[in-house]
Amino acid sequence: MIKRIPITDAREGMVLARAIANDTGMTLCAEGTSLTEDLIQRFEQMELADMYIKNEEPLSQEDYSALKEKIEHRFALSHNPSSLLGKLKTVLLKRLESQKGSI
């Protein structure tokens, strides 16, 4: 699972889920990079606001329920499971279920 965190929450050992690029689009740090204290300090000096990290923790029951409710709400008008929206809803719910872990 991918999680967006503020740079102030970054810790050594976390793994980037998305590359970090500068304003011109040049990659500064590749996806999959394990953060070090030095990298975190450099990002702070660059005034990077946030980053995406890989989160290996399963969803809590509360988070799972909230996300499921959002999906159900956004696709409330999709009654046909064979339609494109119906298929997308099914994929999203299956992905969410896979992130639930053992809650």
Backbone as CSV, one residue per row, in Angstrom:
resi,resn,N_x,N_y,N_z,CA_x,CA_y,CA_z,C_x,C_y,C_z
1,MET,0.839,-1.171,0.000,0.000,0.000,0.000,0.890,1.241,0.000
2,ILE,0.404,2.271,-0.634,1.138,3.530,-0.715,0.523,4.525,0.259
3,LYS,1.382,5.267,0.932,0.910,6.243,1.901,1.627,7.570,1.668
4,ARG,0.869,8.643,1.640,1.447,9.987,1.504,1.709,10.528,2.905
5,ILE,2.939,10.963,3.129,3.305,11.483,4.450,4.014,12.830,4.299
6,PRO,3.886,13.684,5.312,4.681,14.917,5.301,6.146,14.570,5.552
7,ILE,7.028,15.396,5.043,8.464,15.142,5.192,8.852,15.038,6.662
8,THR,8.133,15.727,7.525,8.444,15.685,8.960,8.189,14.304,9.571
9,ASP,7.394,13.465,8.896,7.124,12.111,9.384,8.050,11.066,8.769
10,ALA,8.908,11.476,7.838,9.822,10.537,7.177,10.844,10.005,8.179
11,ARG,11.116,8.709,8.093,12.066,8.064,8.988,13.028,7.200,8.180
12,GLU,14.218,7.064,8.707,15.228,6.215,8.081,14.658,4.803,7.915
13,GLY,14.902,4.220,6.738,14.434,2.868,6.474,13.127,2.810,5.698
14,MET,12.360,3.900,5.679,11.140,3.918,4.874,11.540,3.824,3.404
15,VAL,10.646,3.275,2.595,10.934,3.070,1.174,10.001,3.932,0.330
16,LEU,10.593,4.665,-0.623,9.794,5.525,-1.491,8.911,4.682,-2.411
17,ALA,7.639,5.040,-2.476,6.703,4.351,-3.363,6.620,5.048,-4.715
18,ARG,7.063,6.295,-4.771,7.103,7.067,-6.017,8.407,7.845,-6.065
19,ALA,8.877,8.052,-7.260,10.110,8.821,-7.429,9.888,10.263,-6.978
20,ILE,10.959,10.904,-6.565,10.920,12.323,-6.213,11.638,13.076,-7.318
21,ALA,10.952,14.072,-7.862,11.500,14.847,-8.983,11.562,16.320,-8.611
22,ASN,12.432,17.050,-9.310,12.503,18.494,-9.081,11.455,19.201,-9.943
23,ASP,11.463,20.516,-9.938,10.460,21.303,-10.661,10.501,21.096,-12.170
24,THR,11.660,20.686,-12.688,11.778,20.473,-14.132,11.455,19.034,-14.532
25,GLY,11.149,18.193,-13.544,10.797,16.810,-13.820,11.950,15.832,-13.748
26,MET,13.135,16.325,-13.442,14.289,15.442,-13.325,14.184,14.628,-12.030
27,THR,14.363,13.316,-12.165,14.273,12.432,-10.997,15.463,12.654,-10.079
28,LEU,15.156,12.936,-8.822,16.199,13.147,-7.813,16.426,11.886,-6.994
29,CYS,15.359,11.117,-6.833,15.439,9.907,-6.027,14.417,8.914,-6.596
30,ALA,14.849,7.722,-6.925,14.006,6.745,-7.601,13.038,6.044,-6.651
31,GLU,11.946,5.586,-7.236,11.006,4.731,-6.504,11.777,3.519,-5.983
32,GLY,11.466,3.087,-4.772,12.141,1.933,-4.184,13.357,2.287,-3.361
33,THR,13.737,3.566,-3.344,14.888,4.001,-2.562,14.562,3.942,-1.073
34,SER,15.452,3.380,-0.310,15.310,3.336,1.141,15.853,4.652,1.707
35,LEU,15.063,5.315,2.511,15.460,6.618,3.044,16.560,6.494,4.086
36,THR,17.477,7.446,4.039,18.525,7.578,5.042,18.331,8.941,5.715
37,GLU,18.987,9.133,6.836,18.897,10.431,7.514,19.419,11.537,6.604
38,ASP,20.479,11.250,5.861,21.054,12.233,4.946,20.051,12.636,3.862
39,LEU,19.374,11.659,3.270,18.368,11.964,2.245,17.225,12.803,2.825
40,ILE,16.770,12.433,3.986,15.675,13.170,4.622,16.084,14.615,4.867
41,GLN,17.309,14.833,5.346,17.799,16.194,5.573,17.878,16.976,4.268
42,ARG,18.319,16.321,3.196,18.377,16.998,1.888,16.981,17.398,1.421
43,PHE,16.012,16.495,1.599,14.641,16.807,1.199,14.097,17.977,2.014
44,GLU,14.423,18.020,3.290,13.990,19.140,4.136,14.623,20.446,3.661
45,GLN,15.901,20.403,3.294,16.586,21.597,2.780,15.978,22.069,1.459
46,MET,15.465,21.122,0.673,14.816,21.454,-0.599,13.378,21.926,-0.374
47,GLU,12.941,21.919,0.881,11.583,22.301,1.274,10.527,21.417,0.619
48,LEU,10.848,20.126,0.510,9.897,19.143,0.022,8.797,19.005,1.063
49,ALA,7.552,19.117,0.643,6.432,19.091,1.590,6.059,17.674,2.014
50,ASP,5.972,16.776,1.043,5.552,15.411,1.368,6.114,14.425,0.358
51,MET,5.882,13.147,0.630,6.373,12.084,-0.241,5.466,10.878,-0.082
52,TYR,5.582,9.957,-1.016,4.818,8.715,-0.969,5.757,7.586,-0.572
53,ILE,5.340,6.846,0.440,6.154,5.730,0.918,5.351,4.440,0.813
54,LYS,6.084,3.326,0.798,5.418,2.024,0.828,5.059,1.730,2.274
55,ASN,3.814,1.418,2.482,3.337,1.140,3.824,2.971,-0.335,3.904
56,GLU,3.707,-1.081,4.675,3.489,-2.521,4.780,2.469,-2.887,5.854
57,GLU,2.003,-1.909,6.611,1.043,-2.194,7.670,-0.337,-2.409,7.071
58,PRO,-1.076,-3.428,7.555,-2.438,-3.619,7.065,-3.345,-2.483,7.531
59,LEU,-4.427,-2.273,6.802,-5.393,-1.242,7.186,-6.066,-1.594,8.502
60,SER,-6.351,-0.591,9.285,-7.144,-0.812,10.493,-8.595,-1.004,10.070
61,GLN,-9.399,-1.563,10.926,-10.824,-1.753,10.627,-11.484,-0.408,10.344
62,GLU,-11.103,0.602,11.095,-11.667,1.944,10.917,-11.334,2.510,9.535
63,ASP,-10.065,2.416,9.128,-9.646,2.908,7.812,-10.307,2.116,6.689
64,TYR,-10.360,0.797,6.870,-10.997,-0.065,5.873,-12.454,0.333,5.677
65,SER,-13.182,0.487,6.770,-14.600,0.840,6.694,-14.804,2.205,6.038
66,ALA,-13.960,3.167,6.382,-14.079,4.514,5.815,-13.810,4.499,4.308
67,LEU,-12.787,3.778,3.884,-12.472,3.706,2.457,-13.540,2.948,1.681
68,LYS,-14.058,1.882,2.255,-15.120,1.124,1.594,-16.359,1.995,1.430
69,GLU,-16.691,2.749,2.454,-17.834,3.649,2.392,-17.651,4.701,1.290
70,LYS,-16.442,5.243,1.160,-16.164,6.228,0.104,-16.355,5.619,-1.279
71,ILE,-15.854,4.399,-1.474,-16.009,3.726,-2.765,-17.486,3.487,-3.058
72,GLU,-18.206,2.965,-2.084,-19.635,2.700,-2.266,-20.377,3.995,-2.600
73,HIS,-20.032,5.073,-1.923,-20.693,6.361,-2.160,-20.399,6.878,-3.569
74,ARG,-19.147,6.832,-3.975,-18.763,7.367,-5.298,-19.348,6.570,-6.452
75,PHE,-19.623,5.304,-6.220,-20.178,4.463,-7.278,-21.632,4.095,-7.009
76,ALA,-22.310,4.888,-6.221,-23.696,4.598,-5.833,-24.635,4.511,-7.030
77,LEU,-24.367,5.253,-8.074,-25.247,5.256,-9.242,-24.922,4.142,-10.234
78,SER,-23.886,3.402,-9.960,-23.482,2.304,-10.839,-24.156,1.019,-10.361
79,HIS,-25.263,0.660,-11.022,-26.026,-0.521,-10.607,-25.717,-1.746,-11.457
80,ASN,-25.050,-1.536,-12.575,-24.761,-2.638,-13.484,-23.314,-3.084,-13.305
81,PRO,-23.084,-4.269,-12.723,-21.706,-4.724,-12.497,-20.937,-5.004,-13.785
82,SER,-21.647,-5.095,-14.916,-20.979,-5.334,-16.200,-20.518,-4.046,-16.870
83,SER,-21.012,-2.897,-16.379,-20.612,-1.616,-16.967,-19.172,-1.298,-16.569
84,LEU,-18.594,-0.353,-17.268,-17.225,0.051,-16.950,-17.119,0.531,-15.502
85,LEU,-18.063,1.358,-15.054,-18.037,1.832,-13.669,-18.227,0.683,-12.684
86,GLY,-19.091,-0.248,-13.034,-19.308,-1.409,-12.175,-18.054,-2.246,-12.031
87,LYS,-17.340,-2.415,-13.143,-16.091,-3.182,-13.113,-15.013,-2.454,-12.311
88,LEU,-14.961,-1.138,-12.478,-13.988,-0.347,-11.725,-14.266,-0.437,-10.225
89,LYS,-15.521,-0.342,-9.859,-15.913,-0.462,-8.446,-15.474,-1.820,-7.892
90,THR,-15.704,-2.892,-8.662,-15.322,-4.237,-8.223,-13.815,-4.338,-8.025
91,VAL,-13.050,-3.780,-8.949,-11.592,-3.815,-8.839,-11.123,-3.057,-7.597
92,LEU,-11.701,-1.881,-7.386,-11.311,-1.081,-6.219,-11.644,-1.796,-4.912
93,LEU,-12.812,-2.401,-4.840,-13.198,-3.121,-3.618,-12.311,-4.341,-3.376
94,LYS,-11.946,-5.039,-4.448,-11.039,-6.185,-4.291,-9.662,-5.729,-3.822
95,ARG,-9.177,-4.628,-4.385,-7.865,-4.089,-3.980,-7.912,-3.673,-2.512
96,LEU,-8.987,-3.022,-2.129,-9.137,-2.596,-0.733,-9.152,-3.815,0.183
97,GLU,-9.868,-4.842,-0.209,-9.948,-6.079,0.591,-8.563,-6.698,0.764
98,SER,-7.747,-6.648,-0.291,-6.400,-7.225,-0.207,-5.493,-6.441,0.737
99,GLN,-5.801,-5.173,0.964,-4.990,-4.334,1.852,-5.426,-4.436,3.302
100,LYS,-6.551,-5.087,3.521,-7.131,-5.149,4.858,-6.250,-5.929,5.836
101,GLY,-5.609,-6.950,5.371,-4.783,-7.741,6.267,-5.634,-8.534,7.227
102,SER,-5.136,-8.768,8.388,-5.874,-9.555,9.388,-6.408,-8.630,10.463
103,ILE,-7.499,-7.969,10.146,-8.095,-7.065,11.133,-9.302,-7.710,11.763
